[in-house]
Amino acid sequence: MVCLTTRWRLLGPAGLLMLSLGLLGPLGQAGAQTPAAAVPAEPVLAADLREEIQHIPVTVSDLYGRQETRQIPITVFRPAGAGPHPLVILNHGRPTRDKRAQQGRQRYEHMARYLVAKGFAVMLPTRLGYWETYGDFDPEDSGACNAMRIEPMAKAASDQVLATLAYAQSQPDIDTSRWLVMGQSVGGLTAVATVARHPAGLVGGINFSGGTGGDPERRAGNPCGPAVIAKAWEAQAKEARVPMLWLYWANDLYWGEDNPRRWQQAWTAGGAQVEFHTLPASGKDGHNGMNADMDHWVPLVEAYLARLGFTRPGVPTMPLAQGQRRVDALNEVPISDSAREGFYRKFLAAPAPRAFAIGPSGNVGWATGDWAVGRALGFCQARKGQTCKLYAVDDQVVWAP
């Protein structure tokens, strides 16, 4: 199952509303088969994150020993300034076969915004076998459910992380002497495999809901080969050198609640360091917690990164409430009449948590729900690249002209 979320992005001087159903990250090794969807439209590059797309060559082998060299796209996000900026290589999950060509270029924009706010450059490879490279070669095939082998797929995925690192080393504004690897689902497995290879400059890694072999519809909480993962991770842990943070959610329909604990025990039994958390249930399937539960995991990541020396906060600054304005006073909102009627009214009708942001050219953005402040600011400033300011949060006007 691939989760959908509704996102609001308000673009342009008058704030054109774009409502999109965004794929949140494909998530396990196997799942229900659904008809193939149309390839998603390429999103507008986030100007404020200096987003760009590069292609790099990677050479990988699959489960059966076949080796190929292909070009893969990597999405790059950069903070403002000349740098050099520390690096995060962020890794995506694995959708079902029928969705791998349709998943689009992987961006994890809200996660990238959080990391860029902390001063990191972010590189996100869309690995071989997905989107534009989907086709006759799948280096992340781990075999049949009752005979899984994850070492070849883990090596192929982490080989692409190291190829991304090699590209980053050629960029003068990126500091690869201090970098981290992170990922969600099979991307989390990729992060674990990369840590086990202890490449130069790596200082930490974060595993969000990592694993493989899940099927939330036919085998909810009962993935293929959980003991295979435990055995592989105990062996890999013997080579790990840096502390990791592992985050799972209690209602993960891919792995259940108990399997991740067993994997953590195997990792530590192998001699590796890990801080492990099971977070409370998030939505219908906590497997998507990296995207849908930022309010709860960000404090844990902030603390982990601070221990590694990355103390710059990634949480948006909340201005003090301005008592002279009422949140429902439409005529006082410093935007156009059409934006007030079209967008600010929708913000007022939305439940808390909610946030509304305004840019210097009249561009606006609003969001409700998880990470509302960060999303509202991101929706506001992405297209024009202008820094936006919060106008209202929940029922308080915080605007300070």
Secondary structure, 3 states (H helix, E strand, C coil): CCCEEEEEEEECCCCEEEEEEEECCCCCCCCCCCCCCCCCCCCCCCHHHCCEEEEEEEEEECCCCCEEEEEEEEEEECCCCCCCEEEEEEECCCCCHHHCCCCCCCCCHHHHHHHHHCCCEEEEECCCCCHHHCCCCCCCCCCCHHHCCCHHHHHHHHHHHHHHHHHHCCCCCEEEEEEEEEEECHHHHHHHHHHHCCCCCEEEEEEECCCCCCCCCCCCCCCCCHHHHHHHHHHHHCCCCCCEEEEEECCCCCCCCHHHHHHHHHHHHCCCCEEEEEECCCCCCHHHHHHHCHHHHHHHHHHHHHHCCCCCCCCCCCCCCCCCCCCCCHHHCCCCHHHHHHHHHHHHHCCCCEEEEECCCCCEEEEECCCHHHHHHHHHHCCCCCCCEEEEECCEECCCC
